[in-house]
Amino acid sequence: MRNMLVNEESKESVLDLFEKILNVKMKEAELKQAEWDTKGLKPKKDEIIEAFKHLDSFDTYIKSNFESKENFELLVIKEINIRMEELLEGFHGVGRPMIIPCIKSGPHNESKKQVKDLLHTRLNSHDNELPYLFDKFIVPDLAWSEELFEILAYLKGKTYKNNSLTNELRTIFMKAYVILEENLLEPEWYCNAKPLRYYWHMKSDLEEIYYDDYLPIQKLLSFIPNNSLDCHISYCPNYINETWAELQEGKVKQAIYKAYYDLLKKLVSCLG
């Protein structure tokens, strides 16, 4: 029998590689965020928010710092577009699946069932964590955009319902990044949830290694369906983490563009 430590080392190397990829992505996100924070009106965010709290002097503040209300309005609309572009990066980075490989060793049937159950558990966990992820990582970044829409409504003499943008994006996030069809309620055109069997049948992601398949008789036995030979089974969700995620990124961008455009159209007549 092959040394089972080889398989354990293989398991560790796969998980270590996965962790390294996550760390690289996190560092890239931090660098991009620092760049976004220097663009547009963001450096003056706190000052503008504080001035907007005092409407009796807000027009004076605008003229003193931005020459005119018309000029400031254009800057606010531009800032809304900048923050939308920023959101497009963060939104997908938070919602996209990063499912850890599922690996088990032992009798074939038992190990295969364990891997399938583990995959189901991890996909469920991803779907169930979406509300927490949105509130933790997306909502704080939307606070400035919500202020911008309120300011724009003031400049146009219109009203903006508080948290309209956040509520629209919450719906998109909760539906677009659901992986399992069983967890999706009221699907939209941008959804791509599938049943577990769809992912499980991605043969390129499922690997079965028999410990003794170098022996002729063991090799033959390994081809028998539902055999009980000891083996190493791994499911590396490359399709879910890469292909599925890439397909969703395009759909999510379209959905977000539409959400922003519809809200802007209610406030700016030239968009109608």
One Martini backbone bead per residue (centre of mass of N, CA, C, O) as a GRO file, in nm:
protein
  272
    1MET     BB    1   0.097   0.035   0.021
    2ARG     BB    2   0.078   0.348   0.012
    3ASN     BB    3   0.178   0.625   0.149
    4MET     BB    4  -0.039   0.827   0.330
    5LEU     BB    5   0.143   1.083   0.358
    6VAL     BB    6   0.123   1.178   0.071
    7ASN     BB    7  -0.178   1.259   0.091
    8GLU     BB    8  -0.147   1.458   0.326
    9GLU     BB    9   0.047   1.645   0.178
   10SER     BB   10  -0.146   1.711  -0.049
   11LYS     BB   11  -0.363   1.840   0.123
   12GLU     BB   12  -0.185   2.066   0.243
   13SER     BB   13  -0.097   2.198  -0.025
   14VAL     BB   14  -0.376   2.284  -0.120
   15LEU     BB   15  -0.453   2.461   0.130
   16ASP     BB   16  -0.205   2.645   0.123
   17LEU     BB   17  -0.259   2.762  -0.157
   18PHE     BB   18  -0.536   2.880  -0.092
   19GLU     BB   19  -0.433   3.075   0.131
   20LYS     BB   20  -0.238   3.238  -0.049
   21ILE     BB   21  -0.449   3.347  -0.242
   22LEU     BB   22  -0.612   3.502  -0.031
   23ASN     BB   23  -0.383   3.691   0.064
   24VAL     BB   24  -0.335   3.829  -0.207
   25LYS     BB   25  -0.622   3.944  -0.244
   26MET     BB   26  -0.622   4.118   0.014
   27LYS     BB   27  -0.381   4.300  -0.062
   28GLU     BB   28  -0.501   4.412  -0.323
   29ALA     BB   29  -0.752   4.543  -0.190
   30GLU     BB   30  -0.599   4.744  -0.009
   31LEU     BB   31  -0.459   4.904  -0.238
   32LYS     BB   32  -0.718   4.991  -0.387
   33GLN     BB   33  -0.852   5.144  -0.154
   34ALA     BB   34  -0.635   5.364  -0.122
   35GLU     BB   35  -0.688   5.479  -0.408
   36TRP     BB   36  -0.993   5.551  -0.384
   37ASP     BB   37  -0.960   5.760  -0.136
   38THR     BB   38  -0.827   5.992  -0.346
   39LYS     BB   39  -1.087   6.032  -0.499
   40GLY     BB   40  -1.248   6.299  -0.551
   41LEU     BB   41  -1.452   6.379  -0.262
   42LYS     BB   42  -1.345   6.193  -0.031
   43PRO     BB   43  -1.145   6.386   0.129
   44LYS     BB   44  -1.429   6.576   0.190
   45LYS     BB   45  -1.651   6.415   0.331
   46ASP     BB   46  -1.678   6.516   0.628
   47GLU     BB   47  -1.723   6.813   0.555
   48ILE     BB   48  -1.982   6.777   0.386
   49ILE     BB   49  -2.157   6.631   0.594
   50GLU     BB   50  -2.148   6.858   0.804
   51ALA     BB   51  -2.268   7.082   0.623
   52PHE     BB   52  -2.544   6.925   0.561
   53LYS     BB   53  -2.659   6.956   0.857
   54HIS     BB   54  -2.665   7.282   0.762
   55LEU     BB   55  -2.890   7.415   0.554
   56ASP     BB   56  -2.873   7.728   0.611
   57SER     BB   57  -2.539   7.705   0.510
   58PHE     BB   58  -2.487   7.524   0.253
   59ASP     BB   59  -2.486   7.724   0.015
   60THR     BB   60  -2.241   7.882   0.116
   61TYR     BB   61  -2.045   7.646   0.112
   62ILE     BB   62  -2.060   7.590  -0.189
   63LYS     BB   63  -1.966   7.874  -0.294
   64SER     BB   64  -1.688   7.870  -0.134
   65ASN     BB   65  -1.589   7.567  -0.266
   66PHE     BB   66  -1.769   7.542  -0.576
   67GLU     BB   67  -1.907   7.834  -0.672
   68SER     BB   68  -2.164   7.635  -0.741
   69LYS     BB   69  -2.439   7.433  -0.761
   70GLU     BB   70  -2.385   7.324  -1.047
   71ASN     BB   71  -2.097   7.230  -0.998
   72PHE     BB   72  -2.158   7.048  -0.754
   73GLU     BB   73  -2.353   6.858  -0.897
   74LEU     BB   74  -2.145   6.740  -1.094
   75LEU     BB   75  -1.958   6.631  -0.869
   76VAL     BB   76  -2.165   6.440  -0.740
   77ILE     BB   77  -2.219   6.263  -0.988
   78LYS     BB   78  -1.926   6.180  -1.025
   79GLU     BB   79  -1.898   6.051  -0.742
   80ILE     BB   80  -2.111   5.834  -0.781
   81ASN     BB   81  -1.955   5.694  -1.013
   82ILE     BB   82  -1.699   5.630  -0.858
   83ARG     BB   83  -1.841   5.456  -0.631
   84MET     BB   84  -1.949   5.250  -0.827
   85GLU     BB   85  -1.677   5.145  -0.928
   86GLU     BB   86  -1.579   5.061  -0.650
   87LEU     BB   87  -1.809   4.861  -0.588
   88LEU     BB   88  -1.761   4.654  -0.816
   89GLU     BB   89  -1.512   4.534  -0.675
   90GLY     BB   90  -1.612   4.472  -0.381
   91PHE     BB   91  -1.870   4.313  -0.432
   92HIS     BB   92  -1.738   4.064  -0.574
   93GLY     BB   93  -1.522   4.002  -0.358
   94VAL     BB   94  -1.737   3.928  -0.135
   95GLY     BB   95  -1.948   3.729  -0.296
   96ARG     BB   96  -1.764   3.542  -0.403
   97PRO     BB   97  -1.653   3.231  -0.425
   98MET     BB   98  -1.434   3.043  -0.169
   99ILE     BB   99  -1.395   2.723  -0.189
  100ILE     BB  100  -1.288   2.470  -0.016
  101PRO     BB  101  -1.144   2.193  -0.044
  102CYS     BB  102  -1.251   1.849  -0.067
  103ILE     BB  103  -1.113   1.598   0.165
  104LYS     BB  104  -1.079   1.233   0.150
  105SER     BB  105  -1.008   0.919   0.331
  106GLY     BB  106  -1.083   0.581   0.214
  107PRO     BB  107  -1.339   0.434   0.143
  108HIS     BB  108  -1.489   0.506  -0.136
  109ASN     BB  109  -1.793   0.549  -0.068
  110GLU     BB  110  -1.752   0.705   0.195
  111SER     BB  111  -1.570   0.934   0.083
  112LYS     BB  112  -1.756   1.040  -0.137
  113LYS     BB  113  -1.989   1.121   0.050
  114GLN     BB  114  -1.824   1.315   0.228
  115VAL     BB  115  -1.750   1.511   0.004
  116LYS     BB  116  -2.034   1.585  -0.085
  117ASP     BB  117  -2.132   1.685   0.192
  118LEU     BB  118  -1.912   1.902   0.224
  119LEU     BB  119  -1.989   2.067  -0.019
  120HIS     BB  120  -2.276   2.130   0.070
  121THR     BB  121  -2.195   2.277   0.331
  122ARG     BB  122  -2.017   2.502   0.196
  123LEU     BB  123  -2.239   2.621   0.015
  124ASN     BB  124  -2.434   2.687   0.242
  125SER     BB  125  -2.249   2.876   0.398
  126HIS     BB  126  -2.222   3.086   0.184
  127ASP     BB  127  -2.524   3.159   0.160
  128ASN     BB  128  -2.569   3.223   0.474
  129GLU     BB  129  -2.338   3.465   0.476
  130LEU     BB  130  -2.442   3.704   0.300
  131PRO     BB  131  -2.574   3.900   0.504
  132TYR     BB  132  -2.317   3.949   0.669
  133LEU     BB  133  -2.131   4.049   0.440
  134PHE     BB  134  -2.296   4.296   0.362
  135ASP     BB  135  -2.303   4.440   0.643
  136LYS     BB  136  -1.987   4.437   0.693
  137PHE     BB  137  -1.866   4.537   0.383
  138ILE     BB  138  -2.089   4.722   0.227
  139VAL     BB  139  -2.250   4.927   0.397
  140PRO     BB  140  -2.019   5.120   0.487
  141ASP     BB  141  -1.952   5.204   0.178
  142LEU     BB  142  -2.257   5.334   0.132
  143ALA     BB  143  -2.282   5.590   0.306
  144TRP     BB  144  -2.169   5.802   0.104
  145SER     BB  145  -2.374   5.750  -0.124
  146GLU     BB  146  -2.624   5.825   0.039
  147GLU     BB  147  -2.539   6.119   0.082
  148LEU     BB  148  -2.524   6.196  -0.219
  149PHE     BB  149  -2.826   6.149  -0.283
  150GLU     BB  150  -2.931   6.356  -0.079
  151ILE     BB  151  -2.784   6.600  -0.197
  152LEU     BB  152  -2.900   6.583  -0.482
  153ALA     BB  153  -3.195   6.616  -0.398
  154TYR     BB  154  -3.157   6.898  -0.282
  155LEU     BB  155  -3.049   7.036  -0.544
  156LYS     BB  156  -3.331   6.937  -0.704
  157GLY     BB  157  -3.586   6.942  -0.513
  158LYS     BB  158  -3.596   6.651  -0.388
  159THR     BB  159  -3.652   6.311  -0.299
  160TYR     BB  160  -3.494   6.064  -0.073
  161LYS     BB  161  -3.497   5.748   0.018
  162ASN     BB  162  -3.372   5.598   0.264
  163ASN     BB  163  -3.169   5.335   0.153
  164SER     BB  164  -3.226   5.264  -0.149
  165LEU     BB  165  -2.955   5.158  -0.248
  166THR     BB  166  -2.903   4.941  -0.035
  167ASN     BB  167  -3.161   4.773  -0.098
  168GLU     BB  168  -3.098   4.709  -0.392
  169LEU     BB  169  -2.815   4.574  -0.340
  170ARG     BB  170  -2.908   4.356  -0.149
  171THR     BB  171  -3.079   4.198  -0.350
  172ILE     BB  172  -2.852   4.135  -0.547
  173PHE     BB  173  -2.656   3.993  -0.354
  174MET     BB  174  -2.853   3.764  -0.241
  175LYS     BB  175  -2.897   3.641  -0.542
  176ALA     BB  176  -2.625   3.634  -0.715
  177TYR     BB  177  -2.450   3.449  -0.478
  178VAL     BB  178  -2.614   3.206  -0.506
  179ILE     BB  179  -2.549   2.861  -0.558
  180LEU     BB  180  -2.797   2.717  -0.445
  181GLU     BB  181  -3.111   2.656  -0.549
  182GLU     BB  182  -3.246   2.593  -0.262
  183ASN     BB  183  -3.167   2.912  -0.165
  184LEU     BB  184  -3.357   3.035  -0.390
  185LEU     BB  185  -3.560   3.323  -0.404
  186GLU     BB  186  -3.678   3.474  -0.648
  187PRO     BB  187  -3.551   3.489  -0.928
  188GLU     BB  188  -3.325   3.645  -1.146
  189TRP     BB  189  -3.145   3.720  -1.430
  190TYR     BB  190  -2.865   3.724  -1.240
  191CYS     BB  191  -2.888   3.434  -1.176
  192ASN     BB  192  -2.685   3.100  -1.099
  193ALA     BB  193  -2.821   2.874  -0.965
  194LYS     BB  194  -2.759   2.531  -0.857
  195PRO     BB  195  -2.756   2.218  -0.820
  196LEU     BB  196  -2.547   1.999  -0.677
  197ARG     BB  197  -2.521   1.799  -0.920
  198TYR     BB  198  -2.389   1.998  -1.114
  199TYR     BB  199  -2.116   2.023  -0.961
  200TRP     BB  200  -2.054   1.717  -0.914
  201HIS     BB  201  -2.033   1.668  -1.245
  202MET     BB  202  -1.746   1.794  -1.233
  203LYS     BB  203  -1.491   1.599  -1.324
  204SER     BB  204  -1.242   1.799  -1.312
  205ASP     BB  205  -1.287   1.836  -0.979
  206LEU     BB  206  -1.266   1.522  -0.954
  207GLU     BB  207  -1.061   1.303  -0.745
  208GLU     BB  208  -0.923   0.963  -0.775
  209ILE     BB  209  -0.703   0.779  -0.545
  210TYR     BB  210  -0.546   0.482  -0.543
  211TYR     BB  211  -0.314   0.325  -0.353
  212ASP     BB  212  -0.307   0.026  -0.539
  213ASP     BB  213  -0.309   0.084  -0.869
  214TYR     BB  214  -0.025  -0.057  -0.943
  215LEU     BB  215  -0.189  -0.305  -0.919
  216PRO     BB  216  -0.356  -0.493  -1.134
  217ILE     BB  217  -0.596  -0.588  -0.955
  218GLN     BB  218  -0.659  -0.305  -0.837
  219LYS     BB  219  -0.712  -0.165  -1.102
  220LEU     BB  220  -0.957  -0.334  -1.179
  221LEU     BB  221  -1.129  -0.280  -0.918
  222SER     BB  222  -1.152   0.036  -0.957
  223PHE     BB  223  -1.375   0.001  -1.201
  224ILE     BB  224  -1.576  -0.074  -0.997
  225PRO     BB  225  -1.861   0.001  -0.894
  226ASN     BB  226  -1.883   0.058  -0.560
  227ASN     BB  227  -1.630   0.021  -0.431
  228SER     BB  228  -1.403  -0.052  -0.123
  229LEU     BB  229  -1.159   0.093  -0.175
  230ASP     BB  230  -0.893   0.264  -0.096
  231CYS     BB  231  -0.893   0.632  -0.100
  232HIS     BB  232  -0.846   0.953  -0.263
  233ILE     BB  233  -1.068   1.234  -0.226
  234SER     BB  234  -1.122   1.523  -0.443
  235TYR     BB  235  -1.269   1.864  -0.437
  236CYS     BB  236  -1.200   2.118  -0.672
  237PRO     BB  237  -1.375   2.431  -0.709
  238ASN     BB  238  -1.307   2.574  -0.996
  239TYR     BB  239  -1.577   2.642  -1.123
  240ILE     BB  240  -1.694   2.811  -0.891
  241ASN     BB  241  -1.442   3.009  -0.834
  242GLU     BB  242  -1.426   3.092  -1.150
  243THR     BB  243  -1.646   3.054  -1.368
  244TRP     BB  244  -1.895   3.133  -1.205
  245ALA     BB  245  -1.780   3.407  -1.109
  246GLU     BB  246  -1.740   3.532  -1.393
  247LEU     BB  247  -2.035   3.519  -1.483
  248GLN     BB  248  -2.141   3.704  -1.246
  249GLU     BB  249  -1.989   3.968  -1.283
  250GLY     BB  250  -2.142   4.072  -1.533
  251LYS     BB  251  -2.430   4.067  -1.414
  252VAL     BB  252  -2.380   4.248  -1.168
  253LYS     BB  253  -2.299   4.503  -1.318
  254GLN     BB  254  -2.566   4.545  -1.462
  255ALA     BB  255  -2.742   4.564  -1.204
  256ILE     BB  256  -2.594   4.810  -1.081
  257TYR     BB  257  -2.626   5.012  -1.306
  258LYS     BB  258  -2.936   5.011  -1.296
  259ALA     BB  259  -2.972   5.106  -1.004
  260TYR     BB  260  -2.831   5.379  -1.038
  261TYR     BB  261  -2.986   5.490  -1.282
  262ASP     BB  262  -3.272   5.487  -1.158
  263LEU     BB  263  -3.204   5.685  -0.926
  264LEU     BB  264  -3.098   5.921  -1.099
  265LYS     BB  265  -3.354   5.959  -1.279
  266LYS     BB  266  -3.532   6.074  -1.037
  267LEU     BB  267  -3.330   6.341  -1.004
  268VAL     BB  268  -3.241   6.355  -1.319
  269SER     BB  269  -3.389   6.464  -1.606
  270CYS     BB  270  -3.162   6.403  -1.834
  271LEU     BB  271  -3.202   6.075  -1.788
  272GLY     BB  272  -3.508   6.026  -1.901
   0.00000   0.00000   0.00000
